[in-house]
Amino acid sequence: MDRSRLYWILQFVGWSCFVVVNLFFMSLIRGITSVQVGAYLSLGAFYLASTHVFRHFIKSKKWFDFSIMQLLANALVVLLILSFTNVLATILINWIFGILRVNEDLRPIVLLVNMFISFLYYSLWTMMYFLYHFLENYNSTLKYQAKINEIKLNQLRSQLNPHFIFNALNSVRALVDENPSKSKEAITQLSNILRYSLIMDKKRTIGFGDEIKIVRDYLDLETIRFEERLKVSYEIEDEAYHYKIPPMMLQTIVENAIKHGISNRMKGGLIHIKCSIGLAEDLYISVKNSGQLKGGMGRKNDGSGHGISNTIQRLRLIYGNRANFKMKNFDAEFVVTEIKIPKQSIKLD
């Protein structure tokens, strides 16, 4: 609904309720007449008009750019002025409708009470108006931040795609040279990998089963290329297949293990992938590979920044502080990469 239209609906409904409630209590105390109904309708119209003028004043003077203390001070002054004006308007309305009781209505204590009651009404309206404004701005900020995060995620995914395709093509090229008889199967696996890389561009997260399938295809290609130099093992709980993870996340970790671990060792090495569910039902992914960290966890895996740092950024954008990423030397022979994917909002039905 349009904000201006919503504002006027709330104005009319709110001050109409004010009139109805006051007339109801008046009828319980001493009954009501058509004259009193007219007087209260006029008073309700004055409240509506005065608060609308107040709103225009707030917007024209850009109060929401003020500090909190300045905003409160200005609001207090204007509320007192409005309350005093309302008391004068009430006297005038009662006089016009012929229901003004001079000896009673103009007593100082009565005037102060009426001013205090008016102050409460205006304060309530002001709090509701400010609260709506701040909530609206907060929601707009959240939507803006979500849009920015989505743009960043798209940029990160677009960086991974050509890098991934390049690595896969390199594997097949080496395979064609070294083992032509297995090239056909390898090309089919490469086709699966390329199809997946195109699909993942459109998704924020993807089923764990889809990701692990591509990882298996990729490691099968690398196993053919490295032959006995590469050993691969899996330890995956069935429950892990019910979760979603960021696309290319596990694939990137495996590529990093191949490039910086296995390929740098004359005798090759081992890659062990373990996926389990923790006590809090978070998904824990561990990739253990032969090799040693020398440049630290933040090391880039391709010289262009599309590796581990990319994965860390995507995890932070999607899950905030609820996800964890660790890469460390396990012992003198292995490096282990550990990732925690939070349970909330990722489990598949």
N, C-alpha and C positions, 0 to 999 in steps of 0.2 A: 504494500500500500504506500502511496505517496506520503512523504513526511508531513507536508503542509496539510493534506487532508486529514491525516491521523491527528495532527495537533488540534485542528478545529473540532473534530469529533470528541476528543478528550476534553476540550474546553467546555463544549456545550453539555456533555454528559456530566462532567464533574460539578459544574456550577448549578446545573439542574438538580442534581442530587442534594446540593447544599440547600436549595430552596425547598425541596420536598421534605427533607429531614426537619428543617426548622419549622415548617408549617405543621408537620406531624406532631412535634412536641408542643407547639403553640395550641393545637387543638386539644391536647390532653390537659393542658393547664387551664385555659379559659375560653376555648373555642375559637373559631376563626370566621372572619367575614370576607366578602369579596374585596373589600378595601385593603385588608391585611394581605390577601393573596397578591394584589397589585403591588403593594409596597415591597413585599419580599421578592417578587419577580424583578422589580426595578433595582433592588439591592443586588440580586444575583447578576443582573446585566451590568451593574457598575463593577462588580468583582471581575467579570469576564473582560470588560473593556480595559480596566486598570491593569490587570495582569498581562493583557496583550500589549499594552503600551510599555509595560516593564520589560517584556520579552524583546520588543523592538529596540528598547534602550540598551539592553544587554548586548544584542547583536551589533548594533551600530557603534557602540563604544568598545567592542571586542573584549568583553570582560574575560573570556576564556583564555586570553593571552596573559592575564595577570597572574601574579603569584597567589598562592592560597590565602595568605594573610591579607593581601590587598583585596582579593575577591570577597573575603568574609567581611572586611571593614566596609567596603562599598555596599554590599548587600544589606548590612545592618542599617546603614544610614537610609537607604531607599525604602526598606521595610518600615522604618519608623515614619517616614514621610507618607507612605501609602496608608499606613494605619490611621494616621491623623486625618488624612484626606477622606478616608472611608467613614470616620466618625462624623465629619462635616456633611458628607453625602447622605448618611443615614438620617441626620437631623433634617436636612433639606427634603428628603423623600417623605419622611413622616409628616413634615409640615404641609407638603403639597397634597398628601392624601388625607390630611386632617386628623391624623392620629398622634400628633406630637403632644406629649404631656410635659409641659414646660417645667412645672415644679419638680417632677421626678426625673425626666430624661436628661435635664441639663445640670443635674447635680454633679460636682467634680468626681465623686467616687464612681458614679454610673458612667461618666465619660471615660474615666481611666479603665474601668472594666471592659467597656466596649472597645476601647483602643487596644487593650491587651488581647481580647478575643480576635479582633481584626488582624493583629500582629501574628497570632497563631495560624490563622487561615492563610495569610500571605507567606508565612514561613514554610508551611506545609507545601504550598504550591511551588515555592522556590526550590525546596529540596527535591521535589519530584522532577522539576524541570532540569535542574543541574544533574541529578542522577541519570535521567534519560540521556542527556547530552554526553556525559562521561561514558556511559555504557555504549552509546552509539559510536563514539570515537574509539573506544577500546575494541569493539567488534571490527571496526574499519581497519584498525591497526593490525589486528590478528589476521584479517583477510589479506591485507597488503603483505604482511610478513610471510603468510602461506604462499602467496603468489611468487614472492621473491625466492623462497625456498624451492618452489617447483621449477622456476627458471634455472636456478643453480643446479638442481638435479638433472634437468634436461641437458645442460651444458656438460656435466660430468659424464652422463651416459653417452653423449655424442663423442666425447673424447675417447671413451673406452672402445667404442665400436670399431673404428678403423685400426686401432692398435691390436685388438683381438683378431681381426681378420688377417692382418699382416702376419702375426705369429702363426695362425693356423695354416696359411698358405706356405709359409716357410717350412712347416713340418711336412706338408704333402710334397713340396718340391724335393726335400731331402729324401723322402720315402721313394719317390719315382726313380731317383738316381740309384738308391741302394737296394731296393727290393721291388722291382716292377710287378711281380706276380701278386703283390698285395695292394697294389695301387687302387684297384677297383673298389675294394672295401673301404679303403682310406678316403676315396673321393666321396663315397656315400656318407661317411662320418663327417667329412668336411661340409657336405651339403646340409646336414643336420645342424652343425655348428653355425653356419652362416644364416640359416633360417631362424635359428634361435636369436642370433645377434640382431636381426632385423625386428623380431617380435619384441624383444626386451626394450627397444627404444620407446615403446608406447606405454610401458608399465612401471609403476613405482616399486612394486614388489611382485614376486613371482613364486609359484609353488616350489618347495624344496625339491620335490621329485623331478621337476623339469630342469632345475639347475644341476642336480647331481647326475642326471642323464648326460648332459652336455659335458660335464667334467669327466665322466667315464669315457665318452667318445674322444675327448681331447687327449686324455692319458693313454688311451689305446693307440692313438696316432704316435704319441711320443714314445710309447713302449716299443713300437715297431722300429722307430728311428734309432732309439738308444739300445735296442735289443736287450741283452742280459745286464746292461749297465743300469737299467731302471726297474725297480721292484715297487709294486703298488699294492696296498692292502686297504680294506674298508672295514669299519666297525660302526654300523649305523643302526640305531634303534628304529623300530617300525613307526613309533609315534612321531619321529622327526618329519615323516612324509606328510603330516597334517599341518605343517607350518609354512609360512611364507618368509622369504628373505629378499633382500635387494638383488636384482638381476646382476649377474657377472661378479658378484662378490666372492663366492667360493672359487670361481674360475680364475679370478685375478690372483688370489692367494696361491693357487696351484701353479699358475704361470710363473709367479715370482719364485716359487720353490724350484721349478725346473731351471729357470734362467740363472739364478744366483746360487743355487745349491747343487743340483745334479750335474748340470752341464760343465761346472768348473772342477769336477772331480774325475780323475782318470778312471777310477773304478766305479763311477756312478754313485748310486745310492738308493734310498728308500723314501717313499712318500706314503704316509699313513693318515687316512682321513677318518676321524671319529666324530660322530654326532650323537648327542644324548640329551635327555630332558632332566633338568634339575628339580630340586624339591619345590621350588616356586613355579614350576612348569615353564621356566624359560628354556630356550633352545641354546645349547652349548655346542659350538663347532670348533674342532681342533684339527689343525693340519701340521703334522710332524714330518720334517724332511731332513735328509742328510745335509750337512753344511754348517757354517758358522756365521753369525752376524759380525761384521767388521765396521760397517758404516752407521750402525744404529737403526732403530726401527723406522725412522723417517726416510730412509734411503729410497730413492726413486728406482723403479724397476726397469725403466726403459730410457732414462735420460730426458724424458719430456714431461714428467710429473703425472703420468696417467696410471700410477700403480697403487701402492699401499696408501699414500696420502689421499688419493682419490676415494678409496674405500672408506677411510676414516671420515672424510668429509660427508660422504653419502649417509653413513651410519648416524652421524651427528644431526644431519638435516632431517632425517626420517624419524629417529627415535630420541633425539636430544641426549640427555645424560643417562637414559635408561639402558643404552647399549654399551658394551665394553669391547675394546680391541687391545690385545697385547701380543707383542712379538718379542721373543727372547731366546737366548741360547738355553737349550734343555740340559745339555751336558757338553762334553768335549767333541761330540760327534753330530749332534742334532740341533735343529732350530724348531721351535714350536710356535705356531700362531694360534691364539685363542680368541674366539668371538662369542659374546653373549648377545642373543637376540631376545628382547623382552617378550613376555607372553602377551601382553595387552595389545589388542587390535591386529594380531597377525595370524592367529590360529584359524585354520580353515574349518568350515562346518562339515 
